[in-house]
Amino acid sequence: MIWSDLDAVIGANSSFLISSHVGLDGDCVGSQLAMYWYLTSLGKRVCVYNHDSLPEKFGFLTNAAVLTQERPAGPFDVFMVLDCSNPSRLGWNGWKEMSPRVVNIDHHRDNVRFGTINLVMPDGAATGQVIHEYFTHRNVVYPAHVAESLYAAIMTDTGAFRFSNTNAGILRMCADLCDRGADSSEIYEKVYASFSASGLMLQSRIWSTLAFYRDGKICSMEMPYGLIADLGATYGDSEGMADLTIIGANVEVGMLIKYDEKLTHFSLRSKGRVDVGKIAMQVKGGGGHSGAAGCTMEMPFKEAKAAMLAIIEKELG
């Protein structure tokens, strides 16, 4: 990874807009907060804007309130995009007018290198890992709350260290973050064990849709978007449910299907033999990692589900 280009653009500019993908998760939130702290510590003017709202479960992270859905007027010296493989995943138009300099920091293998500067680590477990390595390169001494944000980023994108992207290097990195003040047990509790009653009701309703196909090799769960409001839950309450679609003994591919009348979104998971990133890429705008990916079909739920099952069955052979 060549860090000198990032050093140069940060050193030469004073205003920065940070953004990430729709459907905020722990990696994009933690990465944005870590970079927000770093840039402001250097005296830069920084705005963090995202199309979607912050999931409540990440509200405990220091400076979480700076993540806004109020679009800034701009322009900025630099537009920094974190954890986002292509601009369409930002969920908003007009990003090109925000700045002539785009810094693209990511770890997705299908990243289209849309930045003026592209710092992409396709074999990385999380964008938080990229930022940790950059801070290490710069010998940055950062407070405990930044270590906490980076730990949350890496923990969530490794499925609490259950996914195959967890390795010795990742565990050493997280040990370093704990040495710097991140409380691993507290972060786990806040993210994975602090659901509201309505959030747990949402999860129980999702569980009730559990279904298996292809002799148990495919597992699915479903969630109509309207169910969130009906139960008084939040979108973030469903985060992590996709990971549970592959806990069955014989399951090879799992999918959490979220839908409304016109759109059907698939959060795909795999135990390893099947590359769900390649499956997602068969749908326009879809992509991701071999073990975790996503895509959206512009068609009603039943039709989309049948189409996705056909794609997965073909991949299973």
N, C-alpha and C positions, 0 to 999 in steps of 0.2 A: 504494500500500500504506500503510495506517494503522498506524504502529508504536506509537503512544502507548498503546494498550490492552495490548500486550505489555509495554511498559515498566512500566505500572502494576501488572500482575499479578505480575511478577517482583519489583518493589520492595516489594510489600505482603506477600509470602509467603516462608516459609523452607524448606519441604520440597517436593521435586519428584520425581515418578515419570515417567521417559521410556520410551516404547515405540514399536515400529514394526511393520510388516507381517511376515507369515510369509515364509519363504524370503528371509532377509536378503541384500541386495545392497550394492554399494559406496555408493550414495547414502544408504540408510538408516543404514548403519554410520558413514560419515563424518559425516553430519549429527548423529547421536546423540553422537558423540565430541566434536564441536565445541561442541554445546550443553552437554554435560556439563562441559567445561572452563569455559565461560563462567559457568555457574551456580555451580560450586564456587569460581571465582575471586571471586565476590561473597559467599562465605561461606555459600551455601545447602547444605542436605543433599540429596543427589541419589542416586537409585537408577535404574539402567538395566536394565529387564527385557524380554525378548523370548521369545516362544513357542519359536522355533527357535534353534539354536546358531550361533555365529559361524563363517562359512566360514574355513578355515585361511589362505587367501590374504590376508585382511585382518588377520591376527594381528600383522603388523609395525607397525600403526598404534599410536601411543602411547595408553595407557589402554584398549586393546582388551579387556583382561582384566576391565574393569568391566562389560561386557555379560554378564548372567547369565540363566540359565534357571530360577533359583530364585525362585519367586514371592514377593514381599515381602508382609508382613502388611497394611501400610497402617493407617489411611488417610494420605493426603498432602494437603498444602495445594493442590497443583496436579498434574493429570495432563496431561503434554505428549505428544502423539502426532505423530510426524514421518513424513512420506512415506507416509501411509496414507489412502487415499481414503474408506474407510468402516470402522466398528468391526468388522465381520465379518472383515476381513482381518487383525485382530490375532491371531486364532487362539485366543483365550481369552475366557472369560466372566467376568462380575463386575467389569468395568472401571468400571461406573457407581458402584460402591461405593468405588472408590479415592479419588475426590475430587469435590466438587460443581463444581469449576472445571476445564474441559477446554480446553486450548490445542491447536488443530489447525493444524499448519504443513505445507503440502503444495504440490505443483505439478501434480497430476493434474486434468484437466478434469472428470472424473466425481466429484470429491469432493462428498460429500453435506452438507458444512457441519455436522457433528455436534458441533462444539465450542461452548463458551461464547464463545470467541474463535476466529475463523477467519481465518488468514492464508494464503490460497490464491492462488498465482500460476499460473493455468492455461496461460499462454503461456511459463512458465519451463522451462528444460531440466532442472532438478534441484532437489530440496529444498535441497541444498547451496548453490545460487544464492540462494535465499530467505534463508538464514542469512547468507551473505556480505553481502547487501544490508542486512540488519539490523545486522550488525557495522559496516558502513560508516556507516549512519545514526547509530549510537551512538559512532562514532569509537573503536571498540575496538582497542587495540593487543594483538595476540595472538602467541604464540610460533610458531616454525616448525612444530611438530608439529600445531598447529591448522590452519595453512595446508595442510599435507600432507593432513589429513583432508578438508578442503573440496575440495582438488584431486582427491582420489580419488573423492569423491562426484560431482563434475561430470564427470570423465573417464569414469567407468563409465556414467553415464546418457546420455552422448552417444556411447557406443560407441567410446571413444577418439577422439572428435571426427569420427566418420564419419557420424553420423546428421544428418538435416535440421534438428534442433533446435540444431545448432552454428551460431553466427553471430558477427559481429564483436564483439558485446558479451560473449559467452561467452569468446572468445579473449582479450579484454582483461582480463576477470575472472581468468582463469587465469594471465595474465602477472603480474597483481598478486599472486596467491598465490605465484608463483615468486619475485617480488621479496621476499616475506615469508619465504622459506626453503623452500618446497616444491621438491623435486628431481624434476622431471618424468620424467626417464629412469629413475630408481630406482623411482618409483611405478609406472610402466608395467611395468617388469621384474617387480616383486613381484606385480602383479595378473595380468598376461597372459603372462608368460614364466618362471614358476617352478613348473610342474606336476611332481608326483611321477611316477614310472614308472607307478604304478597309475592315476593321474589321466589320463595320456596313453593308457593302455590303454583306459580308459573312453571317452575321446573317439574312439579308433579304432573301437571297437565301435559307437558312435553313428553315425559316418561310414558304417559298413558297411550301415546301413539306408536310406541315401539313396535317395529315390524322387521321381519327377516325375509330375505330372498336368496335364490340360488343356493339352496341347501345350507342356509345359514352363513354364507360367505359375505353377504351384503346385509348391513343393518341400517335402518333409517329411523329418524324421529322427525316430528313435524311441529311447526309453530306458525299459525296465522298471525300476522303482525297485529291485528285487531285485538288479540287475546291480551296483549300487554296492557292496553288501556282498560280493558274489561276487568282485569284483576288489580288494577292500580299498581302494577309493577313497572319496571324500567327495562329498556333494551339491554342494559348491562347485566340484568339478572339472568339472561340466557347465555351469557358468555361462558365458555367452558363446557357447555352441554354437548357440543360437537365432538369433543374429545372422548366422551363417554360412549359414543357409538361404536368404538372399536375395543371395548373391554370384554366382549364376548369371546369365548375360547376359540371358536372357529371362524370368527369374523375377519375378513381381509380388508374390506372397504366399508367405511361408515359415512353417513351423511345426515346432517341436520338441515332440514328444508324449511326456510322461512318464506312466507308468501303473502301477497294481497291479491286483488282481483286480476291484476295485469302482469305483475312481476313475480318471479320465483327465484329465490337465492339458495344456492347450495354451498354449505360449508363441508368440505370433503376431508376425510381422514383415512390413513392407511397404516398398516402395521409394517410395511416395508416391501413386500413383493410387488405390489401394484403402485405405480407412480401416479398419484392423484393430481399432481401438477400438470402432467400431460393430458389427463382427462379434462381438467378445467380449461386448458388452453384450446380445447376443441369447441369451446363456446366463446363467442366474441367478447373480449374484455376480460376473460378469465385467466387464471394462472396461480402460481404459488410454488410451494416446495413439494418434494416427492411424498412427504408424509402428511402435509397439511396444505390445502389449497381452497380456492373458492371461485364461483362464477355465478352469473345471473342470467336467466333466460327471460326474454320478453314474451311470455306466454302464460296462460293460466296454470294453476298448480297441477292438476291431474295430467294434463298434456306434457308439462315440463318433467314431471316425475317419471313418466313412462319413457321419455326421451333420454333422461339421464340413466335410468336403469339399463336401457339398451346399450348406451356407451360403456357403462361399467362392465356389463356382461361380456361385451366384445373384448375388453381389456383382460378380463379373467381368462378368456380363451376357452 
